[in-house]
Amino acid sequence: MNKGLYLDVAIINANVITVDKRMTRVEAVGITGDKIAAIGSSSGIQSMVGSRTKVIDAKGRTVLPGMHDSHMHPLLVGHFANGVQLGEVKNIPEFLERVKEKSKVIPKGQMVLGFGWNQERMDEGRYPTRWEVDTVAPDHPVFLIHWNAHIYLVNTMLMKQKGITGDTPDPPGGTIEKDERGEPTGILLENAINLVAPGFLETGAGLFTFEQSKAALKYCADRAVEWGLTSIVDILAGDAQVKAYQELESECKLPVRVNFYLGYQYLDNVVNIGLESGFGDCKVRFAGAKMIVDGSLSSHTAALREPYVDVPGTRGVMRVTRKEIKDFVLKATKNRVRVDVHALGDGAIETVVEVFKEVLKEHPTKDPRLKISHCIIHGKDLIADFKKLNIIANVQPVFIMKGQNWIPKFVGPEREKYGHAYKSLLDAGVHMCSGTDAPIETMNPFMNVYAVSVRKDPNGIPRDGWHPEQKIPVDQALRMVTIEGAYATGEEDVKGSIEIGKYADMVIVSDDPLEIPPDDLKNIKVLMTMVGGKVVHQKDF
Ligand SMILES: [Zn+2]
């Protein structure tokens, strides 16, 4: 310990789980500036308290490193919070009622955005149609996004504005659903979103102004620190986000650290100006580039090696060609831009892994930190490749909650064993970080810790967990939302654990995650969040 040093902040009488290599526990943490200067006993830290030191008495509460979310969509979190909330609706009349309510408070002609609907949760068990939406909102363009964000419903006004008719051909990798008369029903799948809102999922392009997008990001950043997140990854950013994050930070309105990945269509620009992963500062940082390779499981568009069991004619959808993936990964890697590739199905994962192998052979790279987001349906061979190439699995354990219901139906008993097979990945020594994919799921990081440790839905079903052999220990789950999140963006030396010299990013929480019954992990409350030694959120403490 550093004699003669006076701390700016001292946290004492705490149960500090440092999440260092040995999961050491200490009583107190001392901070100078934005870094951790000392850890140890309360008396030791108190000896460095001066007249200007802010002393936080944790009263025995648990202190953890700040939480990381390695895959989320902050812009959509903000926009959706302002839109029609369709997540809980139970039938089509209720769905329409909500759209009607929202359209009443939005001036005619302006966009009504909605999010979260799921036909499987609705009594009718089918997609609503544009004609139904027209009955409640004929004078607004209406754009309603399925909870999985791969299916979209538009009304007639928006369809007309965008020139979509029965004669419009399906775009590559997308489908305009038509009825038996050949009329578009209003349902658009996958890349067909580009006919209505190209780039929307990246930039909010075409639907919202820059100021609205900036406000949406601010909304998300404020909620993030309430959930105990000190670092978030914007996994698919575009120009609107880059500018907005910079402005928010320069106006001192960004409480959380943000790493962003630009969509792959930006790669040429990135390379032309010489931008490399890691550029930026400890608050806003360019992490790399992102490509989406397949779709989603719930819409049968995740690309599988063998056909879906319940729809034998399909093996899912590859949204880009193998050559496009190769060109992207090679160009990025050659130019020191790290990649994160979205691949859910074993077919898509296999292709990406093969491409990674080829790229590393052609262009040997030290520590490329290649990442694959989602990795839902795996295989033994693929897990071995992850370890061999040190591919980081950027996983979303919260998806187990719904996935446990459809994965058995979709892939059958053999392949089901490789659904969300986190223990297998862990045992193979694969690095795994975790994200919530918010707004697809809540951004509460403890839901990920819960889901990966117990493999149940929020109601505790099934009682023993889905494929309980794949549960991972809580201490490992905690590492996924802290130090492994830092590792994924190459920042494990500066954050992710409570160790001297690292950023003072910490949370004080209601319970000790390693002591409470795992079923209670989802109920852990965040009482205080600190980023760089500054308290950015405090509640009931
Ligand atoms: Zn995502």
Residues whose N, C-alpha, C, O or C-beta is under 5 A from the ligand:
A	BS01	ZN	D437
